[in-house]
Amino acid sequence: MRVGVISDTHNPSVGAEPPAEVVAAFQGVDVIIHAGDIYVPSCLDWLEEIAPVYAVELGANAQFKEDARVVDRKRVLHLEGHTIGLTHDLLVPGMAQEITELSPLAKHFPPDSALSTALETVFDAAVDIVIFGHTHYAVVEEYQGILMVNPGSPSLPKQLRRLGQVAILELEPDRKSAEILDLSTFS
């Protein structure tokens, strides 16, 4: 299964819809996972033209109250034999800072602690993949058997207004991998 992963689209403040390059980057995906900061349902409608969408949003946003594609704060998805924890703002118990490309888990998570236990307190379930957003920094890191993916932002990477990134998650029952795609390569 091929999964498109996106976060921090911030539409309409950075444009009416995500960058057109997202369509090419998500060519052939089976589903899309959006890790929040969506703002308007039309963004999800646009993405759903590509593939079905699962999303989370941070906090009570009245625009998504009746939208089955979006849940508040966190959700757990089961795809291809994997359990995926999805949230916008990932706060890992035991870590003093957010996960960015500058602060990998291996460097900042207590080495004598189990990441799986910390994440189970976040998602109320054992997960083997975590998808998150919020930082605008693209991250793919596997630590203690858990694949951590933050796709960055397609239009505000590292909080700079320019073409950014999305991610592709490849899932098979006994395999998981992710890669960050720089949208400028699809221009």
CYANA upper distance limits for C-alpha pairs under 8 A (distance plus 0.5 A):
  1 MET  CA     29 VAL  CA      8.12
  1 MET  CA     30 ASP  CA      6.91
  1 MET  CA     80 GLU  CA      7.40
  1 MET  CA    170 GLU  CA      6.36
  1 MET  CA    171 LEU  CA      5.50
  1 MET  CA    172 GLU  CA      6.88
  2 ARG  CA     28 GLY  CA      7.80
  2 ARG  CA     29 VAL  CA      5.35
  2 ARG  CA     30 ASP  CA      6.05
  2 ARG  CA     31 VAL  CA      7.71
  2 ARG  CA    168 ILE  CA      7.37
  2 ARG  CA    169 LEU  CA      6.44
  2 ARG  CA    170 GLU  CA      5.35
  2 ARG  CA    171 LEU  CA      6.91
  3 VAL  CA     29 VAL  CA      5.78
  3 VAL  CA     30 ASP  CA      6.38
  3 VAL  CA     31 VAL  CA      5.70
  3 VAL  CA     32 ILE  CA      6.11
  3 VAL  CA     33 ILE  CA      7.63
  3 VAL  CA    168 ILE  CA      6.14
  3 VAL  CA    169 LEU  CA      5.42
  3 VAL  CA    170 GLU  CA      6.82
  3 VAL  CA    171 LEU  CA      8.28
  4 GLY  CA     26 PHE  CA      6.19
  4 GLY  CA     29 VAL  CA      6.37
  4 GLY  CA     30 ASP  CA      8.31
  4 GLY  CA     31 VAL  CA      6.81
  4 GLY  CA     32 ILE  CA      5.00
  4 GLY  CA     33 ILE  CA      6.69
  4 GLY  CA    166 VAL  CA      7.98
  4 GLY  CA    167 ALA  CA      6.60
  4 GLY  CA    168 ILE  CA      5.39
  4 GLY  CA    169 LEU  CA      6.94
  5 VAL  CA     32 ILE  CA      6.26
  5 VAL  CA     33 ILE  CA      5.40
  5 VAL  CA     34 HIS  CA      6.50
  5 VAL  CA     35 ALA  CA      8.18
  5 VAL  CA    151 PRO  CA      6.67
  5 VAL  CA    166 VAL  CA      6.44
  5 VAL  CA    167 ALA  CA      5.42
  5 VAL  CA    168 ILE  CA      6.39
  5 VAL  CA    169 LEU  CA      7.52
  6 ILE  CA     32 ILE  CA      8.01
  6 ILE  CA     33 ILE  CA      6.82
  6 ILE  CA     34 HIS  CA      5.37
  6 ILE  CA     35 ALA  CA      6.82
  6 ILE  CA    151 PRO  CA      6.07
  6 ILE  CA    152 GLY  CA      7.88
  6 ILE  CA    153 SER  CA      7.44
  6 ILE  CA    154 PRO  CA      7.85
  6 ILE  CA    166 VAL  CA      5.68
  6 ILE  CA    167 ALA  CA      7.07
  7 SER  CA     34 HIS  CA      5.74
  7 SER  CA     35 ALA  CA      5.13
  7 SER  CA     36 GLY  CA      5.96
  7 SER  CA     37 ASP  CA      7.23
  7 SER  CA     38 ILE  CA      8.17
  7 SER  CA     88 HIS  CA      8.46
  7 SER  CA    132 PHE  CA      8.16
  7 SER  CA    133 GLY  CA      6.00
  7 SER  CA    134 HIS  CA      8.07
  7 SER  CA    150 ASN  CA      8.21
  7 SER  CA    151 PRO  CA      6.78
  7 SER  CA    152 GLY  CA      6.90
  7 SER  CA    153 SER  CA      6.10
  7 SER  CA    154 PRO  CA      8.01
  7 SER  CA    166 VAL  CA      8.14
  8 ASP  CA     35 ALA  CA      7.66
  8 ASP  CA     36 GLY  CA      6.32
  8 ASP  CA     37 ASP  CA      5.20
  8 ASP  CA     38 ILE  CA      6.95
  8 ASP  CA    133 GLY  CA      7.07
  8 ASP  CA    134 HIS  CA      7.03
  8 ASP  CA    136 HIS  CA      7.41
  8 ASP  CA    152 GLY  CA      7.73
  8 ASP  CA    153 SER  CA      5.61
  8 ASP  CA    154 PRO  CA      7.88
  8 ASP  CA    156 LEU  CA      8.12
  9 THR  CA     14 VAL  CA      8.36
  9 THR  CA     18 PRO  CA      6.71
  9 THR  CA     36 GLY  CA      8.32
  9 THR  CA     37 ASP  CA      6.75
  9 THR  CA     38 ILE  CA      6.22
  9 THR  CA    153 SER  CA      6.70
  9 THR  CA    154 PRO  CA      6.79
  9 THR  CA    155 SER  CA      7.09
  9 THR  CA    156 LEU  CA      8.27
 10 HIS  CA     14 VAL  CA      6.66
 10 HIS  CA     37 ASP  CA      6.14
 10 HIS  CA     38 ILE  CA      5.99
 10 HIS  CA     39 TYR  CA      6.70
 11 ASN  CA     15 GLY  CA      6.14
 11 ASN  CA     16 ALA  CA      6.32
 11 ASN  CA     17 GLU  CA      6.26
 11 ASN  CA     18 PRO  CA      7.38
 11 ASN  CA     38 ILE  CA      6.86
 11 ASN  CA     39 TYR  CA      6.67
 11 ASN  CA     40 VAL  CA      7.20
 11 ASN  CA     43 CYS  CA      7.13
 12 PRO  CA     16 ALA  CA      5.14
 12 PRO  CA     17 GLU  CA      7.02
 12 PRO  CA     39 TYR  CA      7.88
 12 PRO  CA     40 VAL  CA      7.81
 14 VAL  CA    155 SER  CA      7.52
 14 VAL  CA    161 ARG  CA      8.33
 16 ALA  CA     43 CYS  CA      8.47
 17 GLU  CA     42 SER  CA      8.17
 17 GLU  CA     43 CYS  CA      6.21
 17 GLU  CA     46 TRP  CA      7.59
 18 PRO  CA     22 VAL  CA      7.48
 18 PRO  CA     43 CYS  CA      7.54
 18 PRO  CA    154 PRO  CA      7.49
 18 PRO  CA    155 SER  CA      7.83
 19 PRO  CA    154 PRO  CA      7.32
 19 PRO  CA    155 SER  CA      7.45
 19 PRO  CA    163 LEU  CA      8.03
 20 ALA  CA     24 ALA  CA      8.14
 21 GLU  CA     25 ALA  CA      6.79
 21 GLU  CA    183 LEU  CA      6.41
 21 GLU  CA    184 SER  CA      8.20
 21 GLU  CA    186 PHE  CA      6.06
 21 GLU  CA    187 SER  CA      6.78
 22 VAL  CA     26 PHE  CA      6.47
 22 VAL  CA    154 PRO  CA      8.18
 22 VAL  CA    166 VAL  CA      8.05
 22 VAL  CA    183 LEU  CA      7.44
 23 VAL  CA     27 GLN  CA      6.72
 23 VAL  CA     50 ILE  CA      7.41
 24 ALA  CA    186 PHE  CA      7.03
 25 ALA  CA    166 VAL  CA      8.25
 25 ALA  CA    181 LEU  CA      7.72
 25 ALA  CA    183 LEU  CA      7.60
 25 ALA  CA    186 PHE  CA      7.39
 26 PHE  CA     50 ILE  CA      7.85
 26 PHE  CA    168 ILE  CA      8.17
 27 GLN  CA     50 ILE  CA      8.18
 29 VAL  CA     50 ILE  CA      8.28
 29 VAL  CA     51 ALA  CA      7.22
 30 ASP  CA     51 ALA  CA      6.53
 30 ASP  CA     52 PRO  CA      7.87
 31 VAL  CA     51 ALA  CA      5.57
 31 VAL  CA     52 PRO  CA      5.49
 31 VAL  CA     53 VAL  CA      6.45
 31 VAL  CA     54 TYR  CA      8.26
 32 ILE  CA     47 LEU  CA      8.07
 32 ILE  CA     48 GLU  CA      8.46
 32 ILE  CA     51 ALA  CA      6.64
 32 ILE  CA     52 PRO  CA      6.59
 32 ILE  CA     53 VAL  CA      5.26
 32 ILE  CA     54 TYR  CA      6.87
 33 ILE  CA     53 VAL  CA      6.28
 33 ILE  CA     54 TYR  CA      5.43
 33 ILE  CA     55 ALA  CA      6.25
 34 HIS  CA     53 VAL  CA      7.66
 34 HIS  CA     54 TYR  CA      6.73
 34 HIS  CA     55 ALA  CA      5.07
 34 HIS  CA     56 VAL  CA      7.20
 35 ALA  CA     55 ALA  CA      6.38
 35 ALA  CA     56 VAL  CA      6.13
 35 ALA  CA     57 GLU  CA      7.70
 35 ALA  CA     86 LEU  CA      7.09
 35 ALA  CA     87 THR  CA      6.42
 35 ALA  CA     88 HIS  CA      5.55
 35 ALA  CA    131 ILE  CA      7.30
 35 ALA  CA    132 PHE  CA      5.93
 35 ALA  CA    133 GLY  CA      5.93
 36 GLY  CA     55 ALA  CA      7.07
 36 GLY  CA     56 VAL  CA      5.72
 36 GLY  CA     57 GLU  CA      5.10
 36 GLY  CA     58 LEU  CA      7.08
 36 GLY  CA     87 THR  CA      7.93
 36 GLY  CA     88 HIS  CA      5.65
 36 GLY  CA    133 GLY  CA      7.18
 36 GLY  CA    134 HIS  CA      8.03
 37 ASP  CA     57 GLU  CA      6.68
 37 ASP  CA     58 LEU  CA      7.60
 37 ASP  CA     88 HIS  CA      8.06
 37 ASP  CA    134 HIS  CA      8.04
 38 ILE  CA     43 CYS  CA      7.28
 38 ILE  CA     44 LEU  CA      8.30
 38 ILE  CA     57 GLU  CA      7.48
 39 TYR  CA     43 CYS  CA      8.46
 39 TYR  CA     61 ASN  CA      8.46
 39 TYR  CA     63 GLN  CA      8.48
 40 VAL  CA     44 LEU  CA      8.17
 40 VAL  CA     63 GLN  CA      7.31
 40 VAL  CA     64 PHE  CA      8.48
 41 PRO  CA     45 ASP  CA      6.83
 41 PRO  CA     63 GLN  CA      7.46
 41 PRO  CA     64 PHE  CA      7.41
 42 SER  CA     46 TRP  CA      6.58
 43 CYS  CA     47 LEU  CA      6.87
 44 LEU  CA     48 GLU  CA      6.41
 44 LEU  CA     53 VAL  CA      7.50
 45 ASP  CA     49 GLU  CA      7.10
 46 TRP  CA     50 ILE  CA      8.09
 47 LEU  CA     51 ALA  CA      7.18
 47 LEU  CA     52 PRO  CA      8.28
 47 LEU  CA     53 VAL  CA      7.58
 48 GLU  CA     52 PRO  CA      5.66
 48 GLU  CA     53 VAL  CA      6.41
 53 VAL  CA     69 ARG  CA      6.71
 54 TYR  CA     69 ARG  CA      5.66
 54 TYR  CA     70 VAL  CA      6.91
 55 ALA  CA     69 ARG  CA      6.30
 55 ALA  CA     70 VAL  CA      5.12
 55 ALA  CA     71 VAL  CA      7.05
 55 ALA  CA     86 LEU  CA      8.47
 56 VAL  CA     70 VAL  CA      5.54
 56 VAL  CA     71 VAL  CA      5.37
 56 VAL  CA     72 ASP  CA      6.11
 56 VAL  CA     73 ARG  CA      6.28
 56 VAL  CA     74 LYS  CA      6.65
 56 VAL  CA     75 ARG  CA      7.62
 56 VAL  CA     86 LEU  CA      7.63
 56 VAL  CA     87 THR  CA      6.70
 56 VAL  CA     88 HIS  CA      7.17
 57 GLU  CA     61 ASN  CA      8.06
 57 GLU  CA     70 VAL  CA      7.16
 57 GLU  CA     71 VAL  CA      6.89
 57 GLU  CA     72 ASP  CA      5.74
 57 GLU  CA     73 ARG  CA      6.07
 57 GLU  CA     74 LYS  CA      8.47
 57 GLU  CA     87 THR  CA      8.29
 57 GLU  CA     88 HIS  CA      7.11
 58 LEU  CA     72 ASP  CA      6.53
 58 LEU  CA     73 ARG  CA      5.41
 58 LEU  CA     88 HIS  CA      6.77
 58 LEU  CA     89 ASP  CA      7.98
 59 GLY  CA     72 ASP  CA      6.69
 59 GLY  CA     73 ARG  CA      6.96
 60 ALA  CA     65 LYS  CA      8.41
 60 ALA  CA     72 ASP  CA      7.37
 61 ASN  CA     65 LYS  CA      7.29
 63 GLN  CA     67 ASP  CA      8.39
 64 PHE  CA     70 VAL  CA      6.96
 71 VAL  CA     75 ARG  CA      7.36
 73 ARG  CA     87 THR  CA      6.20
 73 ARG  CA     88 HIS  CA      7.05
 73 ARG  CA     89 ASP  CA      8.42
 74 LYS  CA     85 GLY  CA      7.73
 74 LYS  CA     86 LEU  CA      5.99
 74 LYS  CA     87 THR  CA      4.95
 74 LYS  CA     88 HIS  CA      7.85
 74 LYS  CA    123 PHE  CA      7.44
 75 ARG  CA     85 GLY  CA      6.55
 75 ARG  CA     86 LEU  CA      5.78
 75 ARG  CA     87 THR  CA      7.21
 75 ARG  CA    123 PHE  CA      7.62
 76 VAL  CA     83 THR  CA      7.26
 76 VAL  CA     84 ILE  CA      6.03
 76 VAL  CA     85 GLY  CA      5.22
 76 VAL  CA     86 LEU  CA      6.63
 76 VAL  CA    123 PHE  CA      7.48
 76 VAL  CA    125 ALA  CA      8.18
 77 LEU  CA     83 THR  CA      6.33
 77 LEU  CA     84 ILE  CA      5.53
 77 LEU  CA     85 GLY  CA      7.09
 77 LEU  CA     86 LEU  CA      8.08
 78 HIS  CA     82 HIS  CA      6.12
 78 HIS  CA     83 THR  CA      5.26
 78 HIS  CA     84 ILE  CA      6.72
 79 LEU  CA     83 THR  CA      7.17
 79 LEU  CA     84 ILE  CA      8.04
 79 LEU  CA    171 LEU  CA      8.25
 80 GLU  CA    171 LEU  CA      6.69
 80 GLU  CA    172 GLU  CA      6.26
 80 GLU  CA    173 PRO  CA      5.73
 81 GLY  CA    172 GLU  CA      7.97
 81 GLY  CA    173 PRO  CA      5.43
 81 GLY  CA    174 ASP  CA      8.23
 82 HIS  CA    127 VAL  CA      8.09
 82 HIS  CA    128 ASP  CA      6.97
 82 HIS  CA    129 ILE  CA      7.78
 82 HIS  CA    171 LEU  CA      8.35
 82 HIS  CA    173 PRO  CA      7.45
 83 THR  CA    126 ALA  CA      7.79
 83 THR  CA    127 VAL  CA      5.36
 83 THR  CA    128 ASP  CA      6.20
 83 THR  CA    129 ILE  CA      6.89
 84 ILE  CA    127 VAL  CA      6.07
 84 ILE  CA    128 ASP  CA      6.83
 84 ILE  CA    129 ILE  CA      5.21
 84 ILE  CA    130 VAL  CA      6.08
 84 ILE  CA    131 ILE  CA      7.66
 85 GLY  CA    123 PHE  CA      6.75
 85 GLY  CA    127 VAL  CA      6.47
 85 GLY  CA    128 ASP  CA      8.46
 85 GLY  CA    129 ILE  CA      6.74
 85 GLY  CA    130 VAL  CA      5.19
 85 GLY  CA    131 ILE  CA      6.72
 86 LEU  CA    130 VAL  CA      6.43
 86 LEU  CA    131 ILE  CA      5.40
 86 LEU  CA    132 PHE  CA      6.47
 87 THR  CA    130 VAL  CA      8.48
 87 THR  CA    131 ILE  CA      7.01
 87 THR  CA    132 PHE  CA      5.55
 87 THR  CA    133 GLY  CA      7.76
 88 HIS  CA    132 PHE  CA      5.43
 88 HIS  CA    133 GLY  CA      5.32
 88 HIS  CA    134 HIS  CA      6.21
 89 ASP  CA    132 PHE  CA      6.95
 89 ASP  CA    133 GLY  CA      6.65
 89 ASP  CA    134 HIS  CA      5.91
 89 ASP  CA    135 THR  CA      8.47
 90 LEU  CA     98 GLU  CA      7.70
 90 LEU  CA    132 PHE  CA      6.62
 90 LEU  CA    133 GLY  CA      8.02
 90 LEU  CA    134 HIS  CA      8.48
 91 LEU  CA     95 MET  CA      8.15
 91 LEU  CA     97 GLN  CA      8.40
 91 LEU  CA     98 GLU  CA      7.06
 91 LEU  CA    122 VAL  CA      8.45
 92 VAL  CA     98 GLU  CA      8.28
 92 VAL  CA    118 ALA  CA      6.94
 92 VAL  CA    119 LEU  CA      7.15
 92 VAL  CA    122 VAL  CA      7.92
 93 PRO  CA    118 ALA  CA      6.00
 93 PRO  CA    119 LEU  CA      8.08
 94 GLY  CA    109 PHE  CA      6.94
 94 GLY  CA    110 PRO  CA      7.13
 94 GLY  CA    118 ALA  CA      7.89
 95 MET  CA    108 HIS  CA      6.79
 95 MET  CA    109 PHE  CA      5.96
 95 MET  CA    110 PRO  CA      7.90
 96 ALA  CA    108 HIS  CA      8.16
 97 GLN  CA    103 SER  CA      8.41
 97 GLN  CA    108 HIS  CA      8.48
 98 GLU  CA    103 SER  CA      7.96
 98 GLU  CA    135 THR  CA      8.20
 99 ILE  CA    103 SER  CA      6.07
 99 ILE  CA    104 PRO  CA      6.53
 99 ILE  CA    105 LEU  CA      7.28
 99 ILE  CA    135 THR  CA      8.40
 99 ILE  CA    139 VAL  CA      8.45
100 THR  CA    104 PRO  CA      6.88
100 THR  CA    135 THR  CA      7.38
100 THR  CA    137 TYR  CA      6.12
100 THR  CA    138 ALA  CA      7.69
100 THR  CA    139 VAL  CA      6.87
101 GLU  CA    137 TYR  CA      6.85
101 GLU  CA    138 ALA  CA      7.22
101 GLU  CA    139 VAL  CA      6.19
103 SER  CA    107 LYS  CA      7.19
103 SER  CA    108 HIS  CA      7.22
104 PRO  CA    108 HIS  CA      7.03
104 PRO  CA    141 GLU  CA      8.05
105 LEU  CA    109 PHE  CA      5.65
105 LEU  CA    141 GLU  CA      8.37
105 LEU  CA    143 TYR  CA      7.43
106 ALA  CA    111 PRO  CA      8.12
106 ALA  CA    143 TYR  CA      7.31
109 PHE  CA    113 SER  CA      8.15
109 PHE  CA    115 LEU  CA      8.38
114 ALA  CA    118 ALA  CA      7.10
114 ALA  CA    144 GLN  CA      8.13
115 LEU  CA    119 LEU  CA      6.61
115 LEU  CA    143 TYR  CA      8.34
115 LEU  CA    144 GLN  CA      7.22
115 LEU  CA    146 ILE  CA      8.33
116 SER  CA    120 GLU  CA      6.57
116 SER  CA    126 ALA  CA      7.14
116 SER  CA    127 VAL  CA      7.58
116 SER  CA    128 ASP  CA      8.34
116 SER  CA    144 GLN  CA      8.31
116 SER  CA    146 ILE  CA      7.92
117 THR  CA    121 THR  CA      7.14
117 THR  CA    126 ALA  CA      8.24
118 ALA  CA    122 VAL  CA      7.36
119 LEU  CA    123 PHE  CA      6.72
119 LEU  CA    124 ASP  CA      8.47
119 LEU  CA    125 ALA  CA      8.43
119 LEU  CA    126 ALA  CA      7.76
119 LEU  CA    127 VAL  CA      7.77
120 GLU  CA    124 ASP  CA      5.55
120 GLU  CA    125 ALA  CA      5.48
120 GLU  CA    126 ALA  CA      5.66
120 GLU  CA    127 VAL  CA      7.55
121 THR  CA    125 ALA  CA      8.07
123 PHE  CA    127 VAL  CA      8.35
127 VAL  CA    146 ILE  CA      7.97
128 ASP  CA    145 GLY  CA      7.40
128 ASP  CA    146 ILE  CA      5.18
128 ASP  CA    147 LEU  CA      6.84
129 ILE  CA    146 ILE  CA      5.93
129 ILE  CA    147 LEU  CA      5.15
129 ILE  CA    148 MET  CA      6.43
129 ILE  CA    149 VAL  CA      8.19
130 VAL  CA    146 ILE  CA      7.86
130 VAL  CA    147 LEU  CA      6.76
130 VAL  CA    148 MET  CA      5.39
130 VAL  CA    149 VAL  CA      6.64
131 ILE  CA    148 MET  CA      6.66
131 ILE  CA    149 VAL  CA      5.35
131 ILE  CA    150 ASN  CA      6.33
132 PHE  CA    148 MET  CA      8.46
132 PHE  CA    149 VAL  CA      6.93
132 PHE  CA    150 ASN  CA      5.58
132 PHE  CA    151 PRO  CA      8.28
133 GLY  CA    150 ASN  CA      5.81
133 GLY  CA    151 PRO  CA      7.39
133 GLY  CA    152 GLY  CA      7.02
134 HIS  CA    152 GLY  CA      8.50
135 THR  CA    152 GLY  CA      7.61
135 THR  CA    158 LYS  CA      7.84
136 HIS  CA    150 ASN  CA      8.46
136 HIS  CA    151 PRO  CA      8.28
136 HIS  CA    152 GLY  CA      4.77
136 HIS  CA    153 SER  CA      5.72
136 HIS  CA    156 LEU  CA      7.32
136 HIS  CA    157 PRO  CA      5.64
136 HIS  CA    158 LYS  CA      5.46
136 HIS  CA    159 GLN  CA      6.82
137 TYR  CA    150 ASN  CA      7.50
137 TYR  CA    151 PRO  CA      7.86
137 TYR  CA    152 GLY  CA      5.06
137 TYR  CA    153 SER  CA      7.88
137 TYR  CA    157 PRO  CA      6.85
137 TYR  CA    158 LYS  CA      5.97
138 ALA  CA    149 VAL  CA      8.11
138 ALA  CA    150 ASN  CA      5.64
138 ALA  CA    151 PRO  CA      5.30
138 ALA  CA    152 GLY  CA      4.46
138 ALA  CA    153 SER  CA      8.08
138 ALA  CA    157 PRO  CA      8.43
138 ALA  CA    165 GLN  CA      7.63
138 ALA  CA    166 VAL  CA      8.47
138 ALA  CA    180 ILE  CA      7.44
139 VAL  CA    148 MET  CA      7.73
139 VAL  CA    149 VAL  CA      5.99
139 VAL  CA    150 ASN  CA      5.36
139 VAL  CA    151 PRO  CA      7.00
139 VAL  CA    152 GLY  CA      7.74
139 VAL  CA    180 ILE  CA      8.14
140 VAL  CA    147 LEU  CA      7.70
140 VAL  CA    148 MET  CA      6.17
140 VAL  CA    149 VAL  CA      5.23
140 VAL  CA    150 ASN  CA      7.11
140 VAL  CA    178 ALA  CA      7.09
140 VAL  CA    179 GLU  CA      7.27
140 VAL  CA    180 ILE  CA      7.82
141 GLU  CA    147 LEU  CA      6.38
141 GLU  CA    148 MET  CA      5.69
141 GLU  CA    149 VAL  CA      7.26
142 GLU  CA    146 ILE  CA      5.86
142 GLU  CA    147 LEU  CA      4.74
142 GLU  CA    148 MET  CA      6.40
143 TYR  CA    147 LEU  CA      7.06
143 TYR  CA    148 MET  CA      8.16
147 LEU  CA    176 LYS  CA      8.21
147 LEU  CA    177 SER  CA      8.07
149 VAL  CA    167 ALA  CA      8.40
149 VAL  CA    178 ALA  CA      7.77
150 ASN  CA    167 ALA  CA      8.25
151 PRO  CA    165 GLN  CA      6.73
151 PRO  CA    166 VAL  CA      5.22
151 PRO  CA    167 ALA  CA      5.44
151 PRO  CA    180 ILE  CA      6.94
152 GLY  CA    157 PRO  CA      6.43
152 GLY  CA    158 LYS  CA      8.10
152 GLY  CA    164 GLY  CA      7.74
152 GLY  CA    165 GLN  CA      6.24
152 GLY  CA    166 VAL  CA      6.91
153 SER  CA    157 PRO  CA      5.41
153 SER  CA    158 LYS  CA      8.33
153 SER  CA    164 GLY  CA      6.14
153 SER  CA    165 GLN  CA      6.06
153 SER  CA    166 VAL  CA      7.14
154 PRO  CA    163 LEU  CA      6.40
154 PRO  CA    164 GLY  CA      4.70
154 PRO  CA    165 GLN  CA      5.23
154 PRO  CA    166 VAL  CA      6.51
154 PRO  CA    183 LEU  CA      7.65
155 SER  CA    160 LEU  CA      8.41
155 SER  CA    161 ARG  CA      6.40
155 SER  CA    162 ARG  CA      5.87
155 SER  CA    163 LEU  CA      5.40
155 SER  CA    164 GLY  CA      5.68
155 SER  CA    165 GLN  CA      8.23
156 LEU  CA    160 LEU  CA      5.46
156 LEU  CA    161 ARG  CA      5.13
156 LEU  CA    162 ARG  CA      6.46
156 LEU  CA    163 LEU  CA      7.60
156 LEU  CA    164 GLY  CA      6.85
157 PRO  CA    161 ARG  CA      7.50
157 PRO  CA    162 ARG  CA      7.55
157 PRO  CA    163 LEU  CA      7.88
157 PRO  CA    164 GLY  CA      5.56
157 PRO  CA    165 GLN  CA      7.56
163 LEU  CA    183 LEU  CA      6.72
163 LEU  CA    184 SER  CA      6.73
164 GLY  CA    182 ASP  CA      6.56
164 GLY  CA    183 LEU  CA      6.23
164 GLY  CA    184 SER  CA      7.73
165 GLN  CA    180 ILE  CA      7.06
165 GLN  CA    181 LEU  CA      5.99
165 GLN  CA    182 ASP  CA      5.15
165 GLN  CA    183 LEU  CA      5.90
166 VAL  CA    180 ILE  CA      6.44
166 VAL  CA    181 LEU  CA      5.93
166 VAL  CA    182 ASP  CA      7.39
166 VAL  CA    183 LEU  CA      7.70
167 ALA  CA    178 ALA  CA      7.24
167 ALA  CA    179 GLU  CA      6.06
167 ALA  CA    180 ILE  CA      4.86
167 ALA  CA    181 LEU  CA      6.02
168 ILE  CA    178 ALA  CA      6.03
168 ILE  CA    179 GLU  CA      6.03
168 ILE  CA    180 ILE  CA      7.08
168 ILE  CA    181 LEU  CA      7.79
169 LEU  CA    176 LYS  CA      7.78
169 LEU  CA    177 SER  CA      6.33
169 LEU  CA    178 ALA  CA      4.80
169 LEU  CA    179 GLU  CA      7.24
170 GLU  CA    176 LYS  CA      6.28
170 GLU  CA    177 SER  CA      5.81
170 GLU  CA    178 ALA  CA      6.55
171 LEU  CA    175 ARG  CA      6.47
171 LEU  CA    176 LYS  CA      5.28
171 LEU  CA    177 SER  CA      7.27
172 GLU  CA    176 LYS  CA      6.85
182 ASP  CA    186 PHE  CA      8.33
183 LEU  CA    187 SER  CA      7.55
